[in-house]
Amino acid sequence: MKDPRRTIFLVLGVVVALVVLRLTIFAPQPDDQKLVADALTQSIEASKEGRPGGVLDILSSKFRINNQDPGRVNIAKFIRDSKPDVEVANMQAVVSGDTARIDSPVHVKAHFLTQQFDQQIPNVTFVFKKEEGTRYLVIPTTEWHLTDIEVPNNAINIDMSAMGF
């Protein structure tokens, strides 16, 4: 004979599992502007703490700075060693389909080797694109990744080659 309590617990367990799935995986997502701003904010916080993983998570595999590939290893080393403090004045993203742009002045403070860098950089453009990813290692999803940073020529008056870029 089957125990009726066992059946009730089994049914309740399935119902709870379905509710949890509904609330976590299939929950409504915030709008794209908020997702882009949150990704950039989390990346900035990680850089201040010297955690390169938090920054590398939002970088696209096609990431470029002024059409040059700085290399993920160089970026990680720079973040770990200098813990740059980046302040983006305008976090409002302009979203157009699968692309988003943030145009803003940026204030950067960093110390690397013997060089101290504390500068306001006008007109920096961050370009994000939606790319395929996975959630919980198996569920396909799209995520916003930073693909390009465009900095005006001569806006940075420091020898970037000394920083590994």
FIBA-988100 format. One record per residue (C-alpha): x, y, z; residue in one letter. Coordinates in Angstrom, 3 decimals, always signed. Example, Ala and Ser with C-alpha at 12.3 -4.5 7.8 and 13.67 -1.06 7.14 Angstrom:
BEGIN
{site {+12.300,-4.500,+7.800},a}
{site {+13.670,-1.060,+7.140},s}
This chain:
BEGIN
{site {+0.000,+0.000,+0.000},m}
{site {+1.052,+3.486,-0.746},k}
{site {+1.380,+6.012,+2.000},d}
{site {-0.918,+9.004,+1.242},p}
{site {+1.438,+11.364,+3.079},r}
{site {+4.261,+10.408,+0.733},r}
{site {+2.108,+11.256,-2.300},t}
{site {+1.097,+14.615,-0.806},i}
{site {+4.748,+15.514,-0.082},f}
{site {+5.752,+14.479,-3.582},l}
{site {+3.042,+16.634,-5.173},v}
{site {+3.924,+19.590,-2.902},l}
{site {+7.589,+19.178,-3.807},g}
{site {+6.821,+19.295,-7.525},v}
{site {+4.619,+22.375,-7.064},v}
{site {+7.327,+24.161,-5.051},v}
{site {+9.945,+23.270,-7.686},a}
{site {+7.730,+24.664,-10.463},l}
{site {+7.104,+27.882,-8.518},v}
{site {+10.846,+28.315,-7.902},v}
{site {+11.559,+27.748,-11.606},l}
{site {+8.925,+30.304,-12.553},r}
{site {+10.292,+32.925,-10.153},l}
{site {+13.973,+32.472,-11.035},t}
{site {+14.374,+31.370,-14.624},i}
{site {+11.269,+32.745,-16.262},f}
{site {+10.935,+35.910,-14.181},a}
{site {+10.482,+39.151,-16.112},p}
{site {+13.791,+40.888,-16.801},q}
{site {+14.429,+44.585,-16.221},p}
{site {+14.596,+46.805,-19.287},d}
{site {+17.753,+46.862,-21.405},d}
{site {+18.858,+50.314,-20.201},q}
{site {+18.911,+49.093,-16.611},k}
{site {+20.715,+45.859,-17.541},l}
{site {+23.464,+47.791,-19.356},v}
{site {+23.878,+50.319,-16.531},a}
{site {+23.952,+47.526,-13.918},d}
{site {+26.607,+45.607,-15.868},a}
{site {+28.796,+48.706,-16.112},l}
{site {+28.279,+49.589,-12.438},t}
{site {+29.205,+46.073,-11.272},q}
{site {+32.281,+46.126,-13.495},s}
{site {+33.401,+49.477,-12.058},i}
{site {+32.968,+48.201,-8.495},e}
{site {+35.007,+45.093,-9.314},a}
{site {+37.804,+47.208,-10.794},s}
{site {+37.980,+49.383,-7.646},k}
{site {+38.405,+46.221,-5.594},e}
{site {+41.030,+44.811,-7.955},g}
{site {+38.869,+41.861,-9.015},r}
{site {+39.541,+41.316,-12.720},p}
{site {+36.937,+38.541,-12.993},g}
{site {+34.118,+40.986,-12.332},g}
{site {+35.352,+43.167,-15.167},v}
{site {+36.181,+40.384,-17.620},l}
{site {+32.673,+38.943,-17.173},d}
{site {+31.078,+41.825,-19.084},i}
{site {+33.766,+42.091,-21.769},l}
{site {+32.976,+40.604,-25.138},s}
{site {+35.475,+38.232,-26.712},s}
{site {+35.683,+40.927,-29.437},k}
{site {+36.465,+43.747,-26.958},f}
{site {+38.469,+46.686,-28.346},r}
{site {+39.702,+50.044,-27.089},i}
{site {+39.920,+52.487,-30.018},n}
{site {+39.913,+49.491,-32.388},n}
{site {+42.860,+47.830,-30.617},q}
{site {+42.759,+44.587,-28.674},d}
{site {+44.383,+45.170,-25.268},p}
{site {+44.271,+41.454,-24.416},g}
{site {+42.353,+39.917,-21.525},r}
{site {+45.563,+38.994,-19.680},v}
{site {+46.788,+42.610,-19.788},n}
{site {+43.415,+43.900,-18.618},i}
{site {+43.340,+41.438,-15.705},a}
{site {+46.891,+42.327,-14.658},k}
{site {+46.188,+46.060,-14.867},f}
{site {+43.033,+45.764,-12.736},i}
{site {+44.676,+43.518,-10.169},r}
{site {+47.760,+45.748,-9.849},d}
{site {+46.302,+49.252,-10.095},s}
{site {+42.691,+48.904,-8.863},k}
{site {+41.468,+51.767,-11.086},p}
{site {+38.738,+54.026,-9.757},d}
{site {+36.473,+54.891,-12.688},v}
{site {+33.593,+57.358,-12.437},e}
{site {+31.178,+57.517,-15.367},v}
{site {+29.153,+60.729,-15.172},a}
{site {+26.237,+59.576,-17.367},n}
{site {+25.077,+55.969,-17.010},m}
{site {+22.058,+56.412,-19.314},q}
{site {+22.305,+53.930,-22.182},a}
{site {+20.783,+54.562,-25.594},v}
{site {+19.495,+51.176,-26.742},v}
{site {+18.882,+50.408,-30.409},s}
{site {+18.004,+46.767,-31.057},g}
{site {+20.903,+44.578,-29.929},d}
{site {+23.297,+47.516,-29.454},t}
{site {+23.545,+50.032,-26.623},a}
{site {+25.749,+53.096,-26.234},r}
{site {+26.724,+55.214,-23.274},i}
{site {+28.388,+58.551,-24.066},d}
{site {+29.848,+60.232,-21.017},s}
{site {+32.787,+62.041,-19.510},p}
{site {+34.839,+59.646,-17.386},v}
{site {+37.152,+60.347,-14.448},h}
{site {+39.880,+57.733,-13.977},v}
{site {+42.306,+57.333,-11.073},k}
{site {+44.918,+54.606,-11.193},a}
{site {+48.431,+53.881,-10.001},h}
{site {+50.567,+51.532,-12.032},f}
{site {+54.263,+50.890,-11.483},l}
{site {+55.730,+54.382,-11.053},t}
{site {+52.972,+56.295,-12.842},q}
{site {+50.074,+58.037,-11.157},q}
{site {+47.035,+58.617,-13.377},f}
{site {+44.236,+60.969,-12.335},d}
{site {+42.410,+62.418,-15.299},q}
{site {+39.037,+63.552,-16.587},q}
{site {+38.425,+62.159,-20.087},i}
{site {+35.656,+63.855,-22.084},p}
{site {+33.402,+62.077,-24.575},n}
{site {+34.110,+58.418,-23.835},v}
{site {+31.769,+56.018,-25.644},t}
{site {+30.949,+52.557,-24.297},f}
{site {+29.383,+50.214,-26.856},v}
{site {+27.470,+47.140,-25.648},f}
{site {+25.966,+44.307,-27.675},k}
{site {+23.658,+41.458,-26.770},k}
{site {+25.497,+38.158,-27.042},e}
{site {+24.518,+34.561,-26.478},e}
{site {+25.250,+33.119,-23.063},g}
{site {+23.967,+30.573,-20.571},t}
{site {+22.407,+30.819,-17.162},r}
{site {+23.039,+28.023,-14.651},y}
{site {+25.410,+26.542,-17.269},l}
{site {+22.577,+25.067,-19.370},v}
{site {+19.793,+27.576,-20.008},i}
{site {+20.442,+29.669,-23.139},p}
{site {+20.140,+33.423,-22.611},t}
{site {+21.352,+36.720,-24.020},t}
{site {+23.548,+39.079,-22.014},e}
{site {+24.894,+42.572,-22.579},w}
{site {+28.662,+42.587,-23.163},h}
{site {+30.981,+45.545,-23.607},l}
{site {+32.445,+45.343,-27.120},t}
{site {+34.125,+48.730,-27.603},d}
{site {+35.398,+51.723,-25.701},i}
{site {+36.101,+54.774,-27.809},e}
{site {+38.342,+57.432,-26.273},v}
{site {+39.155,+60.667,-28.158},p}
{site {+42.685,+60.820,-29.537},n}
{site {+45.152,+62.598,-27.239},n}
{site {+42.677,+62.432,-24.342},a}
{site {+45.004,+60.275,-22.241},i}
{site {+48.374,+61.799,-21.462},n}
{site {+50.122,+58.739,-20.068},i}
{site {+52.352,+56.100,-21.647},d}
{site {+49.930,+53.165,-22.025},m}
{site {+52.736,+50.888,-23.288},s}
{site {+54.221,+50.981,-19.783},a}
{site {+50.928,+49.520,-18.539},m}
{site {+51.064,+46.603,-20.943},g}
{site {+48.566,+47.989,-23.469},f}
